[in-house]
């Protein structure tokens, strides 16, 4: 028996994702969420309109395992 895996274009779930455009004051944090599905699993990349790099500062939350990304 053989199987064929057909690609399925990514579908973004807008109800569970961040708006496509947000503004944040300098030195403040932003949290971005993108929920997408497809075959193969989509790769999600964030970018700024001005093409400048997005700086991610990671800090550990006290009392919990894991890290939180602040942008």
PDB file of N, CA, C, O and CB in Angstrom:
ATOM      1  N   UNK A   1       0.846  -1.173   0.000  1.00  0.00           N
ATOM      2  CA  UNK A   1       0.000   0.000   0.000  1.00  0.00           C
ATOM      3  C   UNK A   1       0.895   1.240   0.000  1.00  0.00           C
ATOM      4  O   UNK A   1       1.870   1.300   0.748  1.00  0.00           O
ATOM      5  CB  UNK A   1      -0.964  -0.004   1.223  1.00  0.00           C
ATOM      6  N   UNK A   2       0.578   2.195  -0.808  1.00  0.00           N
ATOM      7  CA  UNK A   2       1.319   3.449  -0.873  1.00  0.00           C
ATOM      8  C   UNK A   2       0.410   4.600  -0.485  1.00  0.00           C
ATOM      9  O   UNK A   2      -0.809   4.540  -0.650  1.00  0.00           O
ATOM     10  CB  UNK A   2       1.905   3.672  -2.280  1.00  0.00           C
ATOM     11  N   UNK A   3       1.026   5.638   0.030  1.00  0.00           N
ATOM     12  CA  UNK A   3       0.231   6.832   0.357  1.00  0.00           C
ATOM     13  C   UNK A   3       0.877   8.046  -0.287  1.00  0.00           C
ATOM     14  O   UNK A   3       2.084   8.075  -0.530  1.00  0.00           O
ATOM     15  CB  UNK A   3       0.110   7.029   1.903  1.00  0.00           C
ATOM     16  N   UNK A   4       0.075   9.017  -0.551  1.00  0.00           N
ATOM     17  CA  UNK A   4       0.531  10.247  -1.182  1.00  0.00           C
ATOM     18  C   UNK A   4       0.151  11.406  -0.276  1.00  0.00           C
ATOM     19  O   UNK A   4      -1.019  11.579   0.067  1.00  0.00           O
ATOM     20  CB  UNK A   4      -0.080  10.421  -2.611  1.00  0.00           C
ATOM     21  N   UNK A   5       1.149  12.201   0.114  1.00  0.00           N
ATOM     22  CA  UNK A   5       0.912  13.355   0.977  1.00  0.00           C
ATOM     23  C   UNK A   5       0.807  14.593   0.098  1.00  0.00           C
ATOM     24  O   UNK A   5       1.788  15.016  -0.514  1.00  0.00           O
ATOM     25  CB  UNK A   5       2.047  13.515   2.043  1.00  0.00           C
ATOM     26  N   UNK A   6      -0.367  15.160   0.040  1.00  0.00           N
ATOM     27  CA  UNK A   6      -0.576  16.352  -0.774  1.00  0.00           C
ATOM     28  C   UNK A   6      -0.451  17.597   0.087  1.00  0.00           C
ATOM     29  O   UNK A   6      -1.000  17.650   1.187  1.00  0.00           O
ATOM     30  CB  UNK A   6      -1.950  16.310  -1.463  1.00  0.00           C
ATOM     31  N   UNK A   7       0.273  18.608  -0.410  1.00  0.00           N
ATOM     32  CA  UNK A   7       0.389  19.841   0.371  1.00  0.00           C
ATOM     33  C   UNK A   7      -0.951  20.569   0.465  1.00  0.00           C
ATOM     34  O   UNK A   7      -1.730  20.607  -0.487  1.00  0.00           O
ATOM     35  CB  UNK A   7       1.443  20.765  -0.249  1.00  0.00           C
ATOM     36  N   UNK A   8      -1.192  21.142   1.637  1.00  0.00           N
ATOM     37  CA  UNK A   8      -2.385  21.947   1.874  1.00  0.00           C
ATOM     38  C   UNK A   8      -1.902  23.343   2.230  1.00  0.00           C
ATOM     39  O   UNK A   8      -1.139  23.496   3.183  1.00  0.00           O
ATOM     40  CB  UNK A   8      -3.298  21.336   3.014  1.00  0.00           C
ATOM     41  N   UNK A   9      -2.328  24.379   1.483  1.00  0.00           N
ATOM     42  CA  UNK A   9      -1.861  25.738   1.783  1.00  0.00           C
ATOM     43  C   UNK A   9      -2.186  26.136   3.224  1.00  0.00           C
ATOM     44  O   UNK A   9      -3.185  25.685   3.783  1.00  0.00           O
ATOM     45  CB  UNK A   9      -2.492  26.744   0.808  1.00  0.00           C
ATOM     46  N   UNK A  10      -1.343  26.981   3.826  1.00  0.00           N
ATOM     47  CA  UNK A  10      -1.602  27.404   5.204  1.00  0.00           C
ATOM     48  C   UNK A  10      -2.932  28.146   5.338  1.00  0.00           C
ATOM     49  O   UNK A  10      -3.346  28.898   4.455  1.00  0.00           O
ATOM     50  CB  UNK A  10      -0.468  28.292   5.699  1.00  0.00           C
ATOM     51  N   UNK A  11      -3.571  27.907   6.456  1.00  0.00           N
ATOM     52  CA  UNK A  11      -4.806  28.621   6.791  1.00  0.00           C
ATOM     53  C   UNK A  11      -4.583  29.277   8.148  1.00  0.00           C
ATOM     54  O   UNK A  11      -4.308  28.589   9.131  1.00  0.00           O
ATOM     55  CB  UNK A  11      -6.064  27.653   6.813  1.00  0.00           C
ATOM     56  N   UNK A  12      -4.697  30.589   8.208  1.00  0.00           N
ATOM     57  CA  UNK A  12      -4.508  31.319   9.465  1.00  0.00           C
ATOM     58  C   UNK A  12      -5.858  31.483  10.147  1.00  0.00           C
ATOM     59  O   UNK A  12      -6.827  31.936   9.538  1.00  0.00           O
ATOM     60  CB  UNK A  12      -3.840  32.710   9.216  1.00  0.00           C
ATOM     61  N   UNK A  13      -5.906  31.107  11.418  1.00  0.00           N
ATOM     62  CA  UNK A  13      -7.114  31.263  12.210  1.00  0.00           C
ATOM     63  C   UNK A  13      -7.118  32.685  12.780  1.00  0.00           C
ATOM     64  O   UNK A  13      -6.498  32.954  13.809  1.00  0.00           O
ATOM     65  CB  UNK A  13      -7.193  30.184  13.353  1.00  0.00           C
ATOM     66  N   UNK A  14      -7.822  33.584  12.099  1.00  0.00           N
ATOM     67  CA  UNK A  14      -7.844  34.994  12.491  1.00  0.00           C
ATOM     68  C   UNK A  14      -8.435  35.227  13.879  1.00  0.00           C
ATOM     69  O   UNK A  14      -8.043  36.169  14.568  1.00  0.00           O
ATOM     70  CB  UNK A  14      -8.624  35.786  11.482  1.00  0.00           C
ATOM     71  N   UNK A  15      -9.374  34.379  14.294  1.00  0.00           N
ATOM     72  CA  UNK A  15     -10.009  34.574  15.600  1.00  0.00           C
ATOM     73  C   UNK A  15      -9.053  34.317  16.756  1.00  0.00           C
ATOM     74  O   UNK A  15      -9.235  34.867  17.842  1.00  0.00           O
ATOM     75  CB  UNK A  15     -11.214  33.670  15.730  1.00  0.00           C
ATOM     76  N   UNK A  16      -8.020  33.473  16.532  1.00  0.00           N
ATOM     77  CA  UNK A  16      -7.065  33.143  17.592  1.00  0.00           C
ATOM     78  C   UNK A  16      -5.711  33.805  17.389  1.00  0.00           C
ATOM     79  O   UNK A  16      -4.772  33.521  18.133  1.00  0.00           O
ATOM     80  CB  UNK A  16      -6.886  31.649  17.676  1.00  0.00           C
ATOM     81  N   UNK A  17      -5.589  34.686  16.391  1.00  0.00           N
ATOM     82  CA  UNK A  17      -4.318  35.330  16.078  1.00  0.00           C
ATOM     83  C   UNK A  17      -4.362  36.815  16.411  1.00  0.00           C
ATOM     84  O   UNK A  17      -5.432  37.408  16.542  1.00  0.00           O
ATOM     85  CB  UNK A  17      -3.967  35.132  14.603  1.00  0.00           C
ATOM     86  N   UNK A  18      -3.179  37.398  16.545  1.00  0.00           N
ATOM     87  CA  UNK A  18      -3.071  38.841  16.781  1.00  0.00           C
ATOM     88  C   UNK A  18      -3.516  39.594  15.530  1.00  0.00           C
ATOM     89  O   UNK A  18      -3.490  39.040  14.431  1.00  0.00           O
ATOM     90  CB  UNK A  18      -1.612  39.237  17.171  1.00  0.00           C
ATOM     91  N   UNK A  19      -3.925  40.858  15.692  1.00  0.00           N
ATOM     92  CA  UNK A  19      -4.248  41.667  14.507  1.00  0.00           C
ATOM     93  C   UNK A  19      -3.026  41.770  13.587  1.00  0.00           C
ATOM     94  O   UNK A  19      -1.891  41.613  14.037  1.00  0.00           O
ATOM     95  CB  UNK A  19      -4.731  43.087  14.927  1.00  0.00           C
ATOM     96  N   UNK A  20      -3.262  42.033  12.313  1.00  0.00           N
ATOM     97  CA  UNK A  20      -2.149  42.076  11.355  1.00  0.00           C
ATOM     98  C   UNK A  20      -1.288  43.317  11.534  1.00  0.00           C
ATOM     99  O   UNK A  20      -0.176  43.367  11.010  1.00  0.00           O
ATOM    100  CB  UNK A  20      -2.680  42.027   9.932  1.00  0.00           C
ATOM    101  N   UNK A  21      -1.768  44.310  12.256  1.00  0.00           N
ATOM    102  CA  UNK A  21      -0.986  45.522  12.479  1.00  0.00           C
ATOM    103  C   UNK A  21      -1.176  45.989  13.922  1.00  0.00           C
ATOM    104  O   UNK A  21      -2.304  46.179  14.378  1.00  0.00           O
ATOM    105  CB  UNK A  21      -1.398  46.641  11.478  1.00  0.00           C
ATOM    106  N   UNK A  22      -0.067  46.171  14.632  1.00  0.00           N
ATOM    107  CA  UNK A  22      -0.138  46.711  15.988  1.00  0.00           C
ATOM    108  C   UNK A  22       0.968  47.746  16.154  1.00  0.00           C
ATOM    109  O   UNK A  22       1.969  47.715  15.438  1.00  0.00           O
ATOM    110  CB  UNK A  22      -0.010  45.577  17.060  1.00  0.00           C
ATOM    111  N   UNK A  23       0.788  48.641  17.081  1.00  0.00           N
ATOM    112  CA  UNK A  23       1.808  49.641  17.408  1.00  0.00           C
ATOM    113  C   UNK A  23       2.154  49.507  18.877  1.00  0.00           C
ATOM    114  O   UNK A  23       1.281  49.278  19.715  1.00  0.00           O
ATOM    115  CB  UNK A  23       1.317  51.091  17.080  1.00  0.00           C
ATOM    116  N   UNK A  24       3.440  49.651  19.183  1.00  0.00           N
ATOM    117  CA  UNK A  24       3.913  49.542  20.558  1.00  0.00           C
ATOM    118  C   UNK A  24       4.889  50.674  20.812  1.00  0.00           C
ATOM    119  O   UNK A  24       5.765  50.940  19.989  1.00  0.00           O
ATOM    120  CB  UNK A  24       4.577  48.156  20.828  1.00  0.00           C
ATOM    121  N   UNK A  25       4.745  51.336  21.938  1.00  0.00           N
ATOM    122  CA  UNK A  25       5.694  52.397  22.293  1.00  0.00           C
ATOM    123  C   UNK A  25       7.066  51.798  22.580  1.00  0.00           C
ATOM    124  O   UNK A  25       7.177  50.663  23.044  1.00  0.00           O
ATOM    125  CB  UNK A  25       5.191  53.198  23.519  1.00  0.00           C
ATOM    126  N   UNK A  26       8.087  52.560  22.303  1.00  0.00           N
ATOM    127  CA  UNK A  26       9.454  52.105  22.540  1.00  0.00           C
ATOM    128  C   UNK A  26       9.633  51.690  23.996  1.00  0.00           C
ATOM    129  O   UNK A  26       9.115  52.346  24.900  1.00  0.00           O
ATOM    130  CB  UNK A  26      10.462  53.205  22.170  1.00  0.00           C
ATOM    131  N   UNK A  27      10.360  50.610  24.222  1.00  0.00           N
ATOM    132  CA  UNK A  27      10.643  50.026  25.534  1.00  0.00           C
ATOM    133  C   UNK A  27       9.432  49.367  26.191  1.00  0.00           C
ATOM    134  O   UNK A  27       9.494  49.024  27.371  1.00  0.00           O
ATOM    135  CB  UNK A  27      11.179  51.084  26.446  1.00  0.00           C
ATOM    136  N   UNK A  28       8.337  49.183  25.461  1.00  0.00           N
ATOM    137  CA  UNK A  28       7.192  48.437  25.970  1.00  0.00           C
ATOM    138  C   UNK A  28       7.157  47.076  25.292  1.00  0.00           C
ATOM    139  O   UNK A  28       7.783  46.879  24.251  1.00  0.00           O
ATOM    140  CB  UNK A  28       5.863  49.211  25.733  1.00  0.00           C
ATOM    141  N   UNK A  29       6.426  46.140  25.881  1.00  0.00           N
ATOM    142  CA  UNK A  29       6.344  44.784  25.355  1.00  0.00           C
ATOM    143  C   UNK A  29       5.138  44.607  24.449  1.00  0.00           C
ATOM    144  O   UNK A  29       4.148  45.331  24.551  1.00  0.00           O
ATOM    145  CB  UNK A  29       6.287  43.783  26.490  1.00  0.00           C
ATOM    146  N   UNK A  30       5.243  43.638  23.570  1.00  0.00           N
ATOM    147  CA  UNK A  30       4.121  43.222  22.731  1.00  0.00           C
ATOM    148  C   UNK A  30       4.103  41.705  22.707  1.00  0.00           C
ATOM    149  O   UNK A  30       5.154  41.065  22.683  1.00  0.00           O
ATOM    150  CB  UNK A  30       4.229  43.813  21.280  1.00  0.00           C
ATOM    151  N   UNK A  31       2.921  41.136  22.712  1.00  0.00           N
ATOM    152  CA  UNK A  31       2.770  39.693  22.565  1.00  0.00           C
ATOM    153  C   UNK A  31       2.056  39.434  21.252  1.00  0.00           C
ATOM    154  O   UNK A  31       0.986  39.985  20.995  1.00  0.00           O
ATOM    155  CB  UNK A  31       1.988  39.068  23.770  1.00  0.00           C
ATOM    156  N   UNK A  32       2.660  38.586  20.417  1.00  0.00           N
ATOM    157  CA  UNK A  32       2.097  38.278  19.113  1.00  0.00           C
ATOM    158  C   UNK A  32       1.743  36.797  19.056  1.00  0.00           C
ATOM    159  O   UNK A  32       2.518  35.947  19.496  1.00  0.00           O
ATOM    160  CB  UNK A  32       3.083  38.654  17.980  1.00  0.00           C
ATOM    161  N   UNK A  33       0.569  36.495  18.511  1.00  0.00           N
ATOM    162  CA  UNK A  33       0.106  35.119  18.398  1.00  0.00           C
ATOM    163  C   UNK A  33      -0.341  34.876  16.961  1.00  0.00           C
ATOM    164  O   UNK A  33      -1.061  35.690  16.381  1.00  0.00           O
ATOM    165  CB  UNK A  33      -1.051  34.826  19.403  1.00  0.00           C
ATOM    166  N   UNK A  34       0.085  33.762  16.396  1.00  0.00           N
ATOM    167  CA  UNK A  34      -0.385  33.354  15.075  1.00  0.00           C
ATOM    168  C   UNK A  34      -0.730  31.877  15.138  1.00  0.00           C
ATOM    169  O   UNK A  34       0.130  31.041  15.413  1.00  0.00           O
ATOM    170  CB  UNK A  34       0.686  33.637  13.970  1.00  0.00           C
ATOM    171  N   UNK A  35      -1.974  31.564  14.884  1.00  0.00           N
ATOM    172  CA  UNK A  35      -2.427  30.172  14.843  1.00  0.00           C
ATOM    173  C   UNK A  35      -2.680  29.823  13.377  1.00  0.00           C
ATOM    174  O   UNK A  35      -3.544  30.414  12.731  1.00  0.00           O
ATOM    175  CB  UNK A  35      -3.729  29.951  15.726  1.00  0.00           C
ATOM    176  N   UNK A  36      -1.917  28.856  12.860  1.00  0.00           N
ATOM    177  CA  UNK A  36      -2.054  28.449  11.465  1.00  0.00           C
ATOM    178  C   UNK A  36      -1.941  26.938  11.360  1.00  0.00           C
ATOM    179  O   UNK A  36      -1.323  26.283  12.199  1.00  0.00           O
ATOM    180  CB  UNK A  36      -0.989  29.136  10.582  1.00  0.00           C
ATOM    181  N   UNK A  37      -2.552  26.398  10.308  1.00  0.00           N
ATOM    182  CA  UNK A  37      -2.449  24.970  10.053  1.00  0.00           C
ATOM    183  C   UNK A  37      -2.315  24.732   8.555  1.00  0.00           C
ATOM    184  O   UNK A  37      -2.728  25.558   7.742  1.00  0.00           O
ATOM    185  CB  UNK A  37      -3.674  24.217  10.621  1.00  0.00           C
ATOM    186  N   UNK A  38      -1.744  23.612   8.211  1.00  0.00           N
ATOM    187  CA  UNK A  38      -1.553  23.230   6.814  1.00  0.00           C
ATOM    188  C   UNK A  38      -0.679  21.990   6.766  1.00  0.00           C
ATOM    189  O   UNK A  38      -0.238  21.491   7.802  1.00  0.00           O
ATOM    190  CB  UNK A  38      -0.919  24.390   5.989  1.00  0.00           C
ATOM    191  N   UNK A  39      -0.429  21.491   5.554  1.00  0.00           N
ATOM    192  CA  UNK A  39       0.428  20.326   5.379  1.00  0.00           C
ATOM    193  C   UNK A  39       1.454  20.643   4.309  1.00  0.00           C
ATOM    194  O   UNK A  39       1.083  20.916   3.167  1.00  0.00           O
ATOM    195  CB  UNK A  39      -0.398  19.063   5.005  1.00  0.00           C
ATOM    196  N   UNK A  40       2.725  20.614   4.646  1.00  0.00           N
ATOM    197  CA  UNK A  40       3.306  20.376   5.968  1.00  0.00           C
ATOM    198  C   UNK A  40       2.986  21.539   6.916  1.00  0.00           C
ATOM    199  O   UNK A  40       2.474  22.572   6.484  1.00  0.00           O
ATOM    200  CB  UNK A  40       4.835  20.180   5.858  1.00  0.00           C
ATOM    201  N   UNK A  41       3.292  21.363   8.219  1.00  0.00           N
ATOM    202  CA  UNK A  41       3.033  22.426   9.183  1.00  0.00           C
ATOM    203  C   UNK A  41       3.681  23.721   8.716  1.00  0.00           C
ATOM    204  O   UNK A  41       4.856  23.727   8.348  1.00  0.00           O
ATOM    205  CB  UNK A  41       3.552  22.035  10.580  1.00  0.00           C
ATOM    206  N   UNK A  42       2.922  24.829   8.726  1.00  0.00           N
ATOM    207  CA  UNK A  42       3.490  26.100   8.273  1.00  0.00           C
ATOM    208  C   UNK A  42       4.585  26.623   9.193  1.00  0.00           C
ATOM    209  O   UNK A  42       4.568  26.374  10.398  1.00  0.00           O
ATOM    210  CB  UNK A  42       2.402  27.134   8.155  1.00  0.00           C
ATOM    211  N   UNK A  43       5.535  27.347   8.615  1.00  0.00           N
ATOM    212  CA  UNK A  43       6.553  28.063   9.368  1.00  0.00           C
ATOM    213  C   UNK A  43       6.072  29.499   9.503  1.00  0.00           C
ATOM    214  O   UNK A  43       5.712  30.133   8.512  1.00  0.00           O
ATOM    215  CB  UNK A  43       7.965  27.985   8.670  1.00  0.00           C
ATOM    216  N   UNK A  44       6.065  30.011  10.726  1.00  0.00           N
ATOM    217  CA  UNK A  44       5.582  31.375  10.968  1.00  0.00           C
ATOM    218  C   UNK A  44       6.780  32.278  11.191  1.00  0.00           C
ATOM    219  O   UNK A  44       7.634  31.994  12.031  1.00  0.00           O
ATOM    220  CB  UNK A  44       4.609  31.431  12.191  1.00  0.00           C
ATOM    221  N   UNK A  45       6.841  33.368  10.437  1.00  0.00           N
ATOM    222  CA  UNK A  45       7.924  34.344  10.559  1.00  0.00           C
ATOM    223  C   UNK A  45       7.318  35.723  10.756  1.00  0.00           C
ATOM    224  O   UNK A  45       6.356  36.101  10.087  1.00  0.00           O
ATOM    225  CB  UNK A  45       8.854  34.319   9.306  1.00  0.00           C
ATOM    226  N   UNK A  46       7.901  36.463  11.685  1.00  0.00           N
ATOM    227  CA  UNK A  46       7.447  37.816  11.966  1.00  0.00           C
ATOM    228  C   UNK A  46       8.421  38.796  11.331  1.00  0.00           C
ATOM    229  O   UNK A  46       9.625  38.543  11.286  1.00  0.00           O
ATOM    230  CB  UNK A  46       7.323  38.063  13.495  1.00  0.00           C
ATOM    231  N   UNK A  47       7.901  39.916  10.842  1.00  0.00           N
ATOM    232  CA  UNK A  47       8.770  40.943  10.279  1.00  0.00           C
ATOM    233  C   UNK A  47       8.155  42.313  10.494  1.00  0.00           C
ATOM    234  O   UNK A  47       6.943  42.465  10.645  1.00  0.00           O
ATOM    235  CB  UNK A  47       9.018  40.694   8.780  1.00  0.00           C
ATOM    236  N   UNK A  48       9.024  43.290  10.502  1.00  0.00           N
ATOM    237  CA  UNK A  48       8.592  44.680  10.618  1.00  0.00           C
ATOM    238  C   UNK A  48       8.458  45.264   9.224  1.00  0.00           C
ATOM    239  O   UNK A  48       9.147  44.838   8.297  1.00  0.00           O
ATOM    240  CB  UNK A  48       9.587  45.513  11.476  1.00  0.00           C
ATOM    241  N   UNK A  49       7.566  46.246   9.074  1.00  0.00           N
ATOM    242  CA  UNK A  49       7.405  46.904   7.774  1.00  0.00           C
ATOM    243  C   UNK A  49       8.683  47.593   7.320  1.00  0.00           C
ATOM    244  O   UNK A  49       8.987  47.617   6.127  1.00  0.00           O
ATOM    245  CB  UNK A  49       6.274  47.917   7.836  1.00  0.00           C
ATOM    246  N   UNK A  50       9.446  48.163   8.280  1.00  0.00           N
ATOM    247  CA  UNK A  50      10.660  48.894   7.925  1.00  0.00           C
ATOM    248  C   UNK A  50      11.869  47.973   7.746  1.00  0.00           C
ATOM    249  O   UNK A  50      12.989  48.442   7.545  1.00  0.00           O
ATOM    250  CB  UNK A  50      10.963  49.930   8.987  1.00  0.00           C
ATOM    251  N   UNK A  51      11.638  46.669   7.819  1.00  0.00           N
ATOM    252  CA  UNK A  51      12.674  45.642   7.622  1.00  0.00           C
ATOM    253  C   UNK A  51      13.766  45.636   8.702  1.00  0.00           C
ATOM    254  O   UNK A  51      14.744  44.902   8.568  1.00  0.00           O
ATOM    255  CB  UNK A  51      13.320  45.839   6.279  1.00  0.00           C
ATOM    256  N   UNK A  52      13.623  46.427   9.754  1.00  0.00           N
ATOM    257  CA  UNK A  52      14.580  46.393  10.864  1.00  0.00           C
ATOM    258  C   UNK A  52      14.381  45.094  11.636  1.00  0.00           C
ATOM    259  O   UNK A  52      13.285  44.533  11.636  1.00  0.00           O
ATOM    260  CB  UNK A  52      14.405  47.636  11.806  1.00  0.00           C
ATOM    261  N   UNK A  53      15.444  44.607  12.300  1.00  0.00           N
ATOM    262  CA  UNK A  53      15.307  43.343  13.039  1.00  0.00           C
ATOM    263  C   UNK A  53      14.370  43.477  14.234  1.00  0.00           C
ATOM    264  O   UNK A  53      14.277  44.538  14.851  1.00  0.00           O
ATOM    265  CB  UNK A  53      16.673  42.861  13.514  1.00  0.00           C
ATOM    266  N   UNK A  54      13.691  42.405  14.542  1.00  0.00           N
ATOM    267  CA  UNK A  54      12.865  42.337  15.745  1.00  0.00           C
ATOM    268  C   UNK A  54      13.758  41.783  16.847  1.00  0.00           C
ATOM    269  O   UNK A  54      14.309  40.690  16.718  1.00  0.00           O
ATOM    270  CB  UNK A  54      11.568  41.441  15.531  1.00  0.00           C
ATOM    271  N   UNK A  55      13.897  42.534  17.919  1.00  0.00           N
ATOM    272  CA  UNK A  55      14.752  42.128  19.033  1.00  0.00           C
ATOM    273  C   UNK A  55      13.885  41.428  20.067  1.00  0.00           C
ATOM    274  O   UNK A  55      12.906  41.988  20.559  1.00  0.00           O
ATOM    275  CB  UNK A  55      15.497  43.355  19.659  1.00  0.00           C
ATOM    276  N   UNK A  56      14.257  40.204  20.385  1.00  0.00           N
ATOM    277  CA  UNK A  56      13.501  39.421  21.367  1.00  0.00           C
ATOM    278  C   UNK A  56      14.336  39.297  22.625  1.00  0.00           C
ATOM    279  O   UNK A  56      15.452  38.778  22.603  1.00  0.00           O
ATOM    280  CB  UNK A  56      13.123  38.012  20.810  1.00  0.00           C
ATOM    281  N   UNK A  57      13.783  39.776  23.710  1.00  0.00           N
ATOM    282  CA  UNK A  57      14.435  39.665  25.014  1.00  0.00           C
ATOM    283  C   UNK A  57      13.703  38.586  25.780  1.00  0.00           C
ATOM    284  O   UNK A  57      12.497  38.685  26.008  1.00  0.00           O
ATOM    285  CB  UNK A  57      14.431  41.032  25.797  1.00  0.00           C
ATOM    286  N   UNK A  58      14.420  37.569  26.174  1.00  0.00           N
ATOM    287  CA  UNK A  58      13.800  36.482  26.932  1.00  0.00           C
ATOM    288  C   UNK A  58      14.111  36.655  28.408  1.00  0.00           C
ATOM    289  O   UNK A  58      15.243  36.946  28.793  1.00  0.00           O
ATOM    290  CB  UNK A  58      14.292  35.101  26.431  1.00  0.00           C
ATOM    291  N   UNK A  59      13.100  36.473  29.215  1.00  0.00           N
ATOM    292  CA  UNK A  59      13.294  36.550  30.660  1.00  0.00           C
ATOM    293  C   UNK A  59      12.469  35.445  31.292  1.00  0.00           C
ATOM    294  O   UNK A  59      11.396  35.091  30.803  1.00  0.00           O
ATOM    295  CB  UNK A  59      12.892  37.959  31.228  1.00  0.00           C
ATOM    296  N   UNK A  60      12.983  34.911  32.380  1.00  0.00           N
ATOM    297  CA  UNK A  60      12.276  33.848  33.082  1.00  0.00           C
ATOM    298  C   UNK A  60      11.271  34.462  34.040  1.00  0.00           C
ATOM    299  O   UNK A  60      11.556  35.438  34.735  1.00  0.00           O
ATOM    300  CB  UNK A  60      13.263  32.928  33.840  1.00  0.00           C
ATOM    301  N   UNK A  61      10.081  33.861  34.057  1.00  0.00           N
ATOM    302  CA  UNK A  61       9.086  34.276  35.033  1.00  0.00           C
ATOM    303  C   UNK A  61       9.428  33.620  36.353  1.00  0.00           C
ATOM    304  O   UNK A  61       9.817  32.453  36.382  1.00  0.00           O
ATOM    305  CB  UNK A  61       7.643  33.906  34.575  1.00  0.00           C
ATOM    306  N   UNK A  62       9.291  34.342  37.428  1.00  0.00           N
ATOM    307  CA  UNK A  62       9.589  33.773  38.738  1.00  0.00           C
ATOM    308  C   UNK A  62       8.543  32.741  39.115  1.00  0.00           C
ATOM    309  O   UNK A  62       7.343  32.957  38.949  1.00  0.00           O
ATOM    310  CB  UNK A  62       9.660  34.871  39.805  1.00  0.00           C
ATOM    311  N   UNK A  63       9.020  31.619  39.622  1.00  0.00           N
ATOM    312  CA  UNK A  63       8.107  30.593  40.131  1.00  0.00           C
ATOM    313  C   UNK A  63       7.543  29.672  39.080  1.00  0.00           C
ATOM    314  O   UNK A  63       6.804  28.750  39.426  1.00  0.00           O
ATOM    315  CB  UNK A  63       6.993  31.235  40.835  1.00  0.00           C
ATOM    316  N   UNK A  64       7.856  29.875  37.797  1.00  0.00           N
ATOM    317  CA  UNK A  64       7.329  29.008  36.750  1.00  0.00           C
ATOM    318  C   UNK A  64       8.470  28.548  35.869  1.00  0.00           C
ATOM    319  O   UNK A  64       9.470  29.246  35.699  1.00  0.00           O
ATOM    320  CB  UNK A  64       6.249  29.730  35.915  1.00  0.00           C
ATOM    321  N   UNK A  65       8.298  27.345  35.303  1.00  0.00           N
ATOM    322  CA  UNK A  65       9.284  26.828  34.363  1.00  0.00           C
ATOM    323  C   UNK A  65       9.038  27.449  32.999  1.00  0.00           C
ATOM    324  O   UNK A  65       7.912  27.821  32.666  1.00  0.00           O
ATOM    325  CB  UNK A  65       9.226  25.279  34.284  1.00  0.00           C
ATOM    326  N   UNK A  66      10.108  27.558  32.210  1.00  0.00           N
ATOM    327  CA  UNK A  66       9.976  28.099  30.862  1.00  0.00           C
ATOM    328  C   UNK A  66      10.305  29.567  30.818  1.00  0.00           C
ATOM    329  O   UNK A  66      10.654  30.180  31.828  1.00  0.00           O
ATOM    330  CB  UNK A  66       8.582  27.875  30.336  1.00  0.00           C
ATOM    331  N   UNK A  67      10.189  30.120  29.632  1.00  0.00           N
ATOM    332  CA  UNK A  67      10.497  31.526  29.452  1.00  0.00           C
ATOM    333  C   UNK A  67       9.364  32.222  28.748  1.00  0.00           C
ATOM    334  O   UNK A  67       8.512  31.585  28.127  1.00  0.00           O
ATOM    335  CB  UNK A  67      11.789  31.703  28.678  1.00  0.00           C
ATOM    336  N   UNK A  68       9.360  33.528  28.847  1.00  0.00           N
ATOM    337  CA  UNK A  68       8.387  34.347  28.148  1.00  0.00           C
ATOM    338  C   UNK A  68       9.158  35.260  27.225  1.00  0.00           C
ATOM    339  O   UNK A  68      10.123  35.899  27.645  1.00  0.00           O
ATOM    340  CB  UNK A  68       7.486  35.157  29.135  1.00  0.00           C
ATOM    341  N   UNK A  69       8.749  35.331  25.983  1.00  0.00           N
ATOM    342  CA  UNK A  69       9.435  36.192  25.028  1.00  0.00           C
ATOM    343  C   UNK A  69       8.794  37.568  25.060  1.00  0.00           C
ATOM    344  O   UNK A  69       7.577  37.703  24.928  1.00  0.00           O
ATOM    345  CB  UNK A  69       9.390  35.594  23.597  1.00  0.00           C
ATOM    346  N   UNK A  70       9.608  38.567  25.233  1.00  0.00           N
ATOM    347  CA  UNK A  70       9.130  39.948  25.144  1.00  0.00           C
ATOM    348  C   UNK A  70       9.713  40.563  23.900  1.00  0.00           C
ATOM    349  O   UNK A  70      10.909  40.429  23.637  1.00  0.00           O
ATOM    350  CB  UNK A  70       9.513  40.776  26.407  1.00  0.00           C
ATOM    351  N   UNK A  71       8.885  41.234  23.133  1.00  0.00           N
ATOM    352  CA  UNK A  71       9.338  41.855  21.893  1.00  0.00           C
ATOM    353  C   UNK A  71       9.350  43.345  22.078  1.00  0.00           C
ATOM    354  O   UNK A  71       9.701  44.078  21.153  1.00  0.00           O
ATOM    355  CB  UNK A  71       8.446  41.459  20.701  1.00  0.00           C
TER     356      UNK A  71
END
